[in-house]
Amino acid sequence: MNQAAYTNRAFEPIFTSQVPFFKRIIAKYFSADEQADVLQEFSIHFFLLYEKKYQAHAELFDSKAWLRTIVTHYCISLLRKKKAQKNAVWENTINTAILRASESEVAREHELISLMSLALGCVTKQEALILKMKYMYQKSSKEIEQRLGLQYVDVQINRIKLKIRKKLATTDHSWL
């Protein structure tokens, strides 16, 4: 008898006796329609583990704690892989959408950048820093107050915006 047939014959009763236990644990992590596929994938994974590492340690298969750890870690690993795949698909979708952006959107973005440069050019460095922290880096008013040692940042932001509006209203934008 060859080694593979012997390994398979020894593994089968061990695995079959634990299938209901494995199903209960898998059910905690996956929906009903996914459970059969996960159990099948886990059986292959479990067989490979048995064949490579644990053939000489059959007593481990009597330990529910050890078996629970094996199947739980497998389920968590599978969930992480699925999440990574979803993130990759989402990232690919976003990249595709960006690549398909029309020229008018790109032109509008350049126009906004030009207006932002013009706006930041008419305020002091500290006022520009306050606006950048608030709108570019999404910092709260309290964080800005603490980091810059200021008070009433919201009032200052409103004054800065008013100053920029006045400047933009009196400036010729034909060059944009």
N, C-alpha and C positions, 0 to 999 in steps of 0.2 A: 504494500500500500504506500502511495507517495505521501510526502509531508503535507501538501495542501489538503488532500482528502482527510488525513488524520486531524489536522487543525480544524477543518470545517465540522467534522463529526464531533469533536470535543466541544466546540464553541456553541453549536446549535442548541443543546439542552440548557446550557447556561443562559443564553440569550432568551430562549422561549419562556423559561420559567420567570424571567424578569419583565417581560413585555407589558403586563398590566401596570406594573410599578412605573415603567418608563412612560407609558401613556398618560398616567395621572400627572406626572411632572410636566410633560410637554404641553398638556392641556392648560396649565397655568400660564404659559407664555404665548401660545398660538391659538388662532381661531380654529373652529371645527373643520373648516375646509382645508386648512394648512397642516393639520396634525398628522394625517397619514403620510404626506410627503416628508415631513420633518422626521417622523419615526423611521421611514425608509432610509433617509440620509444618515440619521443617527446610527442605524444598525450597521451601515457600511463603516462609519467612523469607529464605532465600537469594535467591530471585527478587526479593523486595522490595528487598533490599540492592543487588542488581545493578541493578535498575531506577532506584533513587533515587540511588545514590552511585557505583557502579563501572562503569557502562556505558562510560565513556570510558577506563577503565583495565583493559582486558581482559588485559593482561600479568600482572596480579596473580593471575589464575586459573591460571597456570602454576606458581605458587609453592606447594609442598606445605606449607611452614611456615605461610604465611598462611592457607591453607585449613584446616589442622589447628587453628589458633587460632580461626577462625570457628566451626567445628563444636564444638570443645571448650567454648568460651564459651557457645554455645547450649545444649549438654547441661547444663552446670553451672547455667545460669540456669533451665532447665526443672526440674531437680532441686530447686532452691531454691523455686520456685513450688509444687511438689508438697508439699514439707515444710511450707511456710506453710499450704497448704490442710489438711493433716493436723492441724497445730497448731490451726487455727481450728475444725475439726470437734471436736477433743478439748476445746477450751475451751468450745465450745457445749454439749457433752455434760455437762461439769462444771457449767456454769451451770444447765442444765436439772435436773440432780440436786439442786443446792442449792435451786432453787425448789420442787422437789417434796418437800422434807424435811417430815416430819410435824410437827404441833404438839408432840408429845411430845419430839421431838429438840430443838426450839427451847426448850422448857421445861427440858429436861435441860441444855442449853447455859447458860441463865440460872442454873440451880442451880450448875453448875460455876463460873461466873464469881463468883457470890456466895460460894461456898466458898473460891475463890482469894483474893478480897478479904479475907475473914475470916482466912485463913491468913497472908496478907502483913501483915495488921494486927497480928499477934501477934509479929512479928519486927522486928529493927532494920532501919534503912534499908540498911545494908551487907549484911545477910543477905538482904533482899529483892532487892537488886541481884545478888547471887551467884546466887540462884535464877532470876531473870529471864534473866541471861546464859547460864546452863546450859540452861534448858528452853524459854525463849521465843526466844532468839537462837541457840541451838544451838552455843554456844561450848564448846571443850574445856576441861578443868580446867587444862591448862597455859596456855591463853590467858587464862583468868580470873586465874590466879596472876600472870602477867606484867602484865596491865593494872591489877590492883588492888594489886599488890605483896604478895600473900599467899603463905602456904605451906600445904600439906596441904588444899587446897580440897575434895577428896573427903571427907575426915574432917569438915570443917566442914559440908558439905552433908548428910551423914548425921545430924549433931547437930541441924541446923536442921529436918530432916524429923521427927526424933523429938520435937522441941519442938512442932512444928505438930500432930503426931498427938495429943500429950497435950492440947493446947489444944482441938482439935476433939472429943476424947472427952469433955471436961468441959463443952462448950458445948451449949446447947439449940438445935437446928436446926429447931424447929417453924415458925419464921418464913419458912423457905425455900419 
